[in-house]
Amino acid sequence: MTLKIPHNLRLLATFTTCYIIAAAISAKMTNNSEFVFYLGVMIVMITGAMFIHHRVRFPLHLLWCLSIWGLLHMIGGMVPVPDSWQTTGHISVVYSLWLIPNYLRYDQLIHAYGFGVTTWLCWECLSHIVKCYTDTNLAPTVGALTLCVFAGTGLGALNEVIEFMATLLFEETNVGDYNNMSWDLVFNLFGSIIVAVIIRRKKSADLRILTKIIT
């Protein structure tokens, strides 16, 4: 029995597989046990996302955004930066890099992006459920989008639990302190809210156009 990948997903699958293999080889060569662990978590997450996609049928651009998030995560944790660059923590990798010194780190930007995309995924799941049970399209109300923000930030909190597990499993990690974790959660929320606002504006505009066409 062979695994059949839909034609429109083959490029995405190839792209994702290539960077995972490259990251696995790099982690093995540098004895980076922490990121071997994260790769395992990532493979589980990809499997879960594709299982849900089989039922929900996510937009292709959402799947690409998820894959790009994974790539940015691999780059953040495994690509070293020069010692002369301003970083935080004791491991000089892209995740530790200050993009705007003392104001914005690469890690925080990726948290905002990643859990913004996760909030979008939650919106697609909720829309699918409503469509299945009521045969109506979910309106981008404040209440519905607030639920998606809560779901997205909840998954962000789960990510912090996974990082905490890494600190228990490995002697040396690049997981930050309580202050770092708190800022991660803040940027998770920020990204989720930004995406919720975008969904509300876009979907509301689409509904107005549809109403004009019908009437």
N, C-alpha and C positions, 0 to 999 in steps of 0.2 A: 504494500500500500504506500503510495507516494503522497506527499503533502502538496496540494495544489494551491498556489498563490494566485489570487486574481490578477489579471493583467495590469490593472491600474495601480496595484500595490507592489509590483515587482521592483521598480526602481527604488521605492521607499525601503523595501525589505533588504535590497542589496546594500543601500547606503548605510542602514542601521547595522546590518551584520558586519560590514567592513570595519566600522569604527569600534564595534564591540570586540572583534577579533584583535584589532590593533591595540586596543586598551588592555586586553587580557595578556597579550604578549609583553607589552611594556610593564604591566604590573608584575608579571612573573620575573622578568629580567631584573627589575629593581627591588624584588622581594617586598613589594608593597601589599602586604596582607590585608590592610584596611580596604584597599580598592578592589581586591579580589572579592572581598565580602560584598562591597557595594555593587560589583558587577553581577553577583548572584542575585542580589535584591532586584537589580534592574531587569534581569531576565525574567524573574517572577512577575514584575510589574508589566513588562511587555506582553507576556503571556496572558495576564489578566485583562489588559487593554484590548488585545485582539479577540479574546473570548467575548467581551462586552460589545466590541465592534461587530462581531458576527450577528448579534441580536439588534443592536441599535443602528448600525451603519453610520458611523461618524463621517462628517465631511472629510475629504482627503486632506484639505489644508490643515485641519485640526491634527490629523495623524502626523503630518510633517512637522507641525509645531512641537508635538510631543517628542518626536525623534530628534529634532534639533536641540531640545532641552537636554536630552540624554547626552548628546555630543558635547554641549557646553559644560555639562557636569563632568564628563571625562576629562575635558581640557582643563577645567578648573582644578581638579584634584591631582593630575598627573604631569602637567607641563610645568617645568621649573621656570623661575624668573631670575634675572641677575640680582645678586645681593645688593647692588646699588639702588635698586628700585624700592620704593616705600611699601612695606608689607606689614602685616600684623601676625602675631604668633611666631612659632619657632621653625616652621617649615615654609621655605620660600617657593611656593607654587602660585599659579594664577588665582586660585581661590583666596589667597591671602593678600592679593594686590589691592592697593588703594587706587581706584579710578579717579576720584576727587579726594586728595589727601585730607584725612580726618572727617570726611563727610560721607563718602560712598565707596564701598568695596565691591569688587566683582561678585563675591559671594552673595551680597545683598541684592544686587541687580538680578542675578539668576534666580534667587528666591522669589522676587516679585514676578519675573517672567514665568517661571515654572508653575507657580500656584495660581497665577492668572489664567494660564492655559488649563490647569486642572479645574478651575471654576467654570470655564467654558465647557469642558467635558461634562461636568455635573449638570450644566444647563441642557446639553444635548440629551443626557440620560433622562432628566426630568421631563423634557419635552416629549420624548419617545413614550414614556410611561403614560402621560396625560393623553397623548394621541391614541394609544392602544386602548385605554379604558373609556375614553369619552368621545373619540373620533373628532376631536377639535384640536386646533393648534393652540399651544400654550402662549398666552399673552405675556409680554415682558413686564409684568407688574413689579412694584417694589417688593411685595411679599415673596413672590417666586424667586426673584433675583437675590433677595436676602438669604433665602434657604440655600441657594447655590454658593453664595459667599461663605456661609457657615460651613457648608460641605467642603468647599475648597480649603478653607483655613483649618478645618478639622483634619484633612489629609496632610496639611502642612505640619500640624502637631504630631501626627503619626510619623512623619519624617524625622522629627526631633527624637522620638522614641527609638527609631532605628539607629540614629547617630549615637544615642546614649548606649544602646546595645554594643555598638562598635567600641566604645570606651571601656566596656566591661570585658570584651573579648581580646583586645589588643593593648599591649603596653604603651605603644606610641601611636597617636592619631592626630589628625589636624582638626578635630572637633574643638570648638572654642569653649569659653566659659559661660557662666550664666548670662552675662551681659550680651555676649555674642548670640546666644540662643534667643534672648528677648528681642534683639534687633531682627533676627531671622523671622520671628513671628510677626513683628511689625511690618516687615516688607512683604511677607506672605499676604497679610491683610490688605496692604496697599495695592498689590498686584491684583488681588481678587476684586477689590472695589473698582479699580480702573476697568477691568474687563466687564464687570457687571454694568457699568455705565455705558460702555461701548455696545454691549448687547442690547440694552434698553433703547439706545438711540437708533441703532441699525434696525432692530426688529420693529420698532414703532414706525419708522419711516417705511419699511416694507409693508406693514399693515395699512398705512395710509394710501400707498400706491395701489394695493390690492382692492381697497374699498372704492377708490376712484374708478378702477377698471370695472368692478362689478356694478356700480351704480351709474 
